[in-house]
Amino acid sequence: MQNLSLLSQTERNRIELDKQAAYTVWKVKNAKAGYEAFVELSNNISDDDDRDFFERAVSKYKVQMGVK
C-alpha cells in the first residue's frame, strides 16, 4: 500500500473520483439517491478526461453492485 500523500495530484484526484463513483452507485442501489445523481456529479467535473474516468468507474461499480 502506498502513502497517498506521495501520489501526484492527478492520481489523488482519480482516487477521489473513483470513491465518489462507488458511493453514488451505492446510494442509488439503496434508494438514497436517484439516477440523476450520476448526471449531476458528471456535469460538475470540468476536465473531460476526469469525466470519462468517472463515467467508467460508475459503469464498473454498477456491474459490481448489480445496479442497472
MITORLO-208242 format. One record per atom (N, C-alpha, C): x, y, z; atom name; residue number from 1. Coordinates in steps of 0.05 Angstrom, whole numbers, plus 32768, in hexadecimal, padded with zeros to 4 digits. Last residue first. Layout:
% MITORLO-208242
[[X; Y; Z]; 'CA'; NUM]
...
//
This chain:
% MITORLO-208242
[[7DC2; 7FE5; 7F07]; 'N'; 68]
[[7DBE; 7FE8; 7EEA]; 'CA'; 68]
[[7DBD; 8005; 7EE2]; 'C'; 68]
[[7DEE; 7FC8; 7F34]; 'N'; 67]
[[7DDC; 7FDF; 7F2F]; 'CA'; 67]
[[7DDA; 7FE2; 7F11]; 'C'; 67]
[[7E13; 7FA4; 7F4A]; 'N'; 66]
[[7DFA; 7F9A; 7F3F]; 'CA'; 66]
[[7DE5; 7FB0; 7F3A]; 'C'; 66]
[[7E44; 7FB1; 7F5B]; 'N'; 65]
[[7E2F; 7FB3; 7F6F]; 'CA'; 65]
[[7E14; 7FAA; 7F64]; 'C'; 65]
[[7E64; 7FAA; 7F2C]; 'N'; 64]
[[7E6B; 7F9D; 7F45]; 'CA'; 64]
[[7E54; 7F9C; 7F59]; 'C'; 64]
[[7E49; 7FCC; 7F08]; 'N'; 63]
[[7E4B; 7FAF; 7F03]; 'CA'; 63]
[[7E50; 7FA1; 7F1D]; 'C'; 63]
[[7E51; 7FFE; 7F22]; 'N'; 62]
[[7E36; 7FF4; 7F1C]; 'CA'; 62]
[[7E35; 7FD6; 7F17]; 'C'; 62]
[[7E88; 8001; 7F21]; 'N'; 61]
[[7E7B; 7FFC; 7F3B]; 'CA'; 61]
[[7E5D; 7FF4; 7F37]; 'C'; 61]
[[7E91; 800A; 7EEA]; 'N'; 60]
[[7E9E; 7FF4; 7EF8]; 'CA'; 60]
[[7E8F; 7FED; 7F12]; 'C'; 60]
[[7E74; 803A; 7EE2]; 'N'; 59]
[[7E6D; 8021; 7ED3]; 'CA'; 59]
[[7E78; 8009; 7EE1]; 'C'; 59]
[[7E93; 805C; 7F02]; 'N'; 58]
[[7E76; 8057; 7F08]; 'CA'; 58]
[[7E6D; 803E; 7EFB]; 'C'; 58]
[[7EC4; 805A; 7EE7]; 'N'; 57]
[[7EC2; 8050; 7F02]; 'CA'; 57]
[[7EA5; 804A; 7F0A]; 'C'; 57]
[[7EB5; 8074; 7EB7]; 'N'; 56]
[[7EBE; 8058; 7EB6]; 'CA'; 56]
[[7EBC; 804B; 7ED2]; 'C'; 56]
[[7EA9; 80A6; 7ECD]; 'N'; 55]
[[7E94; 8097; 7EC0]; 'CA'; 55]
[[7E9B; 8079; 7EBD]; 'C'; 55]
[[7EDD; 80B5; 7EDF]; 'N'; 54]
[[7EC6; 80B3; 7EF2]; 'CA'; 54]
[[7EB0; 80A1; 7EE6]; 'C'; 54]
[[7EF8; 80B8; 7EAE]; 'N'; 53]
[[7F01; 80A5; 7EC3]; 'CA'; 53]
[[7EEA; 80A0; 7ED7]; 'C'; 53]
[[7EDC; 80E2; 7E96]; 'N'; 52]
[[7EDC; 80C8; 7E8A]; 'CA'; 52]
[[7EE4; 80B2; 7E9E]; 'C'; 52]
[[7EEA; 810B; 7EB9]; 'N'; 51]
[[7ECE; 8104; 7EB6]; 'CA'; 51]
[[7ECB; 80E8; 7EAA]; 'C'; 51]
[[7F21; 810D; 7EB1]; 'N'; 50]
[[7F17; 8106; 7ECB]; 'CA'; 50]
[[7EF9; 80FD; 7ECA]; 'C'; 50]
[[7F21; 811E; 7E7C]; 'N'; 49]
[[7F2D; 8105; 7E83]; 'CA'; 49]
[[7F23; 80FB; 7E9E]; 'C'; 49]
[[7F07; 8151; 7E80]; 'N'; 48]
[[7EFC; 813B; 7E70]; 'CA'; 48]
[[7F07; 8120; 7E77]; 'C'; 48]
[[7EFD; 8176; 7EBA]; 'N'; 47]
[[7F11; 816A; 7EA9]; 'CA'; 47]
[[7F05; 8152; 7E9A]; 'C'; 47]
[[7ED2; 8182; 7EDC]; 'N'; 46]
[[7ED8; 8194; 7EC5]; 'CA'; 46]
[[7EEB; 8187; 7EB1]; 'C'; 46]
[[7E9B; 8166; 7EF8]; 'N'; 45]
[[7EB7; 8161; 7EF2]; 'CA'; 45]
[[7EBF; 8170; 7ED9]; 'C'; 45]
[[7E65; 816D; 7EFC]; 'N'; 44]
[[7E76; 817E; 7F0D]; 'CA'; 44]
[[7E94; 817A; 7F08]; 'C'; 44]
[[7E4F; 8146; 7EDE]; 'N'; 43]
[[7E4E; 8161; 7ED3]; 'CA'; 43]
[[7E60; 8174; 7EE4]; 'C'; 43]
[[7E55; 811A; 7F00]; 'N'; 42]
[[7E64; 811B; 7EE7]; 'CA'; 42]
[[7E65; 8137; 7EDC]; 'C'; 42]
[[7E30; 8127; 7F28]; 'N'; 41]
[[7E4D; 8125; 7F2E]; 'CA'; 41]
[[7E5D; 8127; 7F15]; 'C'; 41]
[[7E00; 8126; 7F0A]; 'N'; 40]
[[7E08; 813E; 7F19]; 'CA'; 40]
[[7E26; 813D; 7F1E]; 'C'; 40]
[[7DFF; 80F2; 7EF6]; 'N'; 39]
[[7E01; 8108; 7EE3]; 'CA'; 39]
[[7E0A; 8121; 7EF2]; 'C'; 39]
[[7DF9; 80D5; 7F26]; 'N'; 38]
[[7E10; 80D0; 7F14]; 'CA'; 38]
[[7E14; 80E7; 7F01]; 'C'; 38]
[[7DCA; 80E8; 7F3B]; 'N'; 37]
[[7DE2; 80ED; 7F49]; 'CA'; 37]
[[7DFB; 80E9; 7F38]; 'C'; 37]
[[7DA0; 80D3; 7F1E]; 'N'; 36]
[[7DAA; 80EE; 7F16]; 'CA'; 36]
[[7DC3; 80F5; 7F25]; 'C'; 36]
[[7D91; 80A5; 7F36]; 'N'; 35]
[[7DA4; 80A3; 7F20]; 'CA'; 35]
[[7DAF; 80BE; 7F18]; 'C'; 35]
[[7D8C; 80B8; 7F7C]; 'N'; 34]
[[7D82; 80AF; 7F63]; 'CA'; 34]
[[7D98; 80AF; 7F4E]; 'C'; 34]
[[7D9D; 809F; 7FBD]; 'N'; 33]
[[7DA0; 80B3; 7FA8]; 'CA'; 33]
[[7D94; 80A7; 7F8F]; 'C'; 33]
[[7D92; 8076; 7FDD]; 'N'; 32]
[[7D98; 808F; 7FEB]; 'CA'; 32]
[[7D9C; 80A6; 7FD7]; 'C'; 32]
[[7D8A; 8042; 7FCB]; 'N'; 31]
[[7D74; 8055; 7FC9]; 'CA'; 31]
[[7D79; 806E; 7FDA]; 'C'; 31]
[[7DB6; 8022; 7FC7]; 'N'; 30]
[[7DA8; 8022; 7FE1]; 'CA'; 30]
[[7D92; 8037; 7FE2]; 'C'; 30]
[[7DC9; 802E; 7F95]; 'N'; 29]
[[7DC1; 8013; 7F9B]; 'CA'; 29]
[[7DB0; 8012; 7FB4]; 'C'; 29]
[[7DD8; 8064; 7F9C]; 'N'; 28]
[[7DC2; 805D; 7F8A]; 'CA'; 28]
[[7DB8; 8041; 7F90]; 'C'; 28]
[[7E03; 805D; 7FC1]; 'N'; 27]
[[7DEB; 806D; 7FC8]; 'CA'; 27]
[[7DD3; 8066; 7FB6]; 'C'; 27]
[[7E26; 803F; 7FA1]; 'N'; 26]
[[7E1B; 8033; 7FBA]; 'CA'; 26]
[[7E02; 8042; 7FC2]; 'C'; 26]
[[7E32; 8065; 7F7A]; 'N'; 25]
[[7E25; 804C; 7F72]; 'CA'; 25]
[[7E18; 803F; 7F8B]; 'C'; 25]
[[7E4C; 808A; 7F9C]; 'N'; 24]
[[7E33; 8092; 7F8E]; 'CA'; 24]
[[7E24; 8079; 7F85]; 'C'; 24]
[[7E79; 806D; 7FAD]; 'N'; 23]
[[7E65; 8076; 7FC1]; 'CA'; 23]
[[7E4B; 807D; 7FB3]; 'C'; 23]
[[7E94; 8065; 7F7C]; 'N'; 22]
[[7E8B; 804E; 7F8C]; 'CA'; 22]
[[7E75; 8057; 7FA0]; 'C'; 22]
[[7E9E; 809B; 7F6E]; 'N'; 21]
[[7E8E; 8089; 7F5C]; 'CA'; 21]
[[7E83; 8072; 7F6C]; 'C'; 21]
[[7EBE; 80AC; 7F97]; 'N'; 20]
[[7EA5; 80B9; 7F93]; 'CA'; 20]
[[7E92; 80A8; 7F82]; 'C'; 20]
[[7EEB; 808A; 7F8F]; 'N'; 19]
[[7EDB; 8088; 7FA8]; 'CA'; 19]
[[7EC0; 8095; 7FA5]; 'C'; 19]
[[7EFC; 809E; 7F5D]; 'N'; 18]
[[7EF4; 8082; 7F60]; 'CA'; 18]
[[7EE3; 807E; 7F79]; 'C'; 18]
[[7F09; 80D2; 7F6B]; 'N'; 17]
[[7EF4; 80CE; 7F58]; 'CA'; 17]
[[7EE9; 80B1; 7F5A]; 'C'; 17]
[[7F35; 80C7; 7F8E]; 'N'; 16]
[[7F1D; 80D5; 7F98]; 'CA'; 16]
[[7F05; 80D0; 7F85]; 'C'; 16]
[[7F58; 80B1; 7F69]; 'N'; 15]
[[7F4F; 80A1; 7F80]; 'CA'; 15]
[[7F35; 80AD; 7F8C]; 'C'; 15]
[[7F60; 80DD; 7F48]; 'N'; 14]
[[7F54; 80C5; 7F3D]; 'CA'; 14]
[[7F49; 80B3; 7F54]; 'C'; 14]
[[7F7B; 80FF; 7F6C]; 'N'; 13]
[[7F61; 8107; 7F62]; 'CA'; 13]
[[7F52; 80EF; 7F56]; 'C'; 13]
[[7FAA; 80E4; 7F73]; 'N'; 12]
[[7F98; 80E7; 7F8A]; 'CA'; 12]
[[7F7C; 80EF; 7F81]; 'C'; 12]
[[7FBE; 80E8; 7F3F]; 'N'; 11]
[[7FB8; 80CE; 7F4A]; 'CA'; 11]
[[7FA6; 80D0; 7F62]; 'C'; 11]
[[7FC5; 8120; 7F3C]; 'N'; 10]
[[7FB3; 8112; 7F29]; 'CA'; 10]
[[7FAB; 80F7; 7F34]; 'C'; 10]
[[7FEB; 812A; 7F63]; 'N'; 9]
[[7FD0; 8135; 7F66]; 'CA'; 9]
[[7FBC; 8127; 7F54]; 'C'; 9]
[[8010; 80EE; 7F72]; 'N'; 8]
[[800C; 8107; 7F64]; 'CA'; 8]
[[7FEF; 8111; 7F68]; 'C'; 8]
[[801E; 80D2; 7FB3]; 'N'; 7]
[[8013; 80D1; 7F98]; 'CA'; 7]
[[8011; 80EC; 7F8C]; 'C'; 7]
[[802A; 80D8; 7FE7]; 'N'; 6]
[[8041; 80D7; 7FD4]; 'CA'; 6]
[[8037; 80D6; 7FB7]; 'C'; 6]
[[7FFC; 80D4; 8003]; 'N'; 5]
[[8007; 80EF; 8001]; 'CA'; 5]
[[801F; 80F0; 7FED]; 'C'; 5]
[[7FF2; 809E; 8006]; 'N'; 4]
[[7FE3; 80AE; 7FF2]; 'CA'; 4]
[[7FEF; 80CA; 7FEF]; 'C'; 4]
[[801F; 806D; 8008]; 'N'; 3]
[[8018; 8085; 8016]; 'CA'; 3]
[[800B; 8098; 8002]; 'C'; 3]
[[8009; 802D; 7FF1]; 'N'; 2]
[[8018; 8045; 7FEF]; 'CA'; 2]
[[800E; 805B; 8001]; 'C'; 2]
[[8011; 7FE8; 8000]; 'N'; 1]
[[8000; 8000; 8000]; 'CA'; 1]
[[8012; 8019; 8000]; 'C'; 1]
//
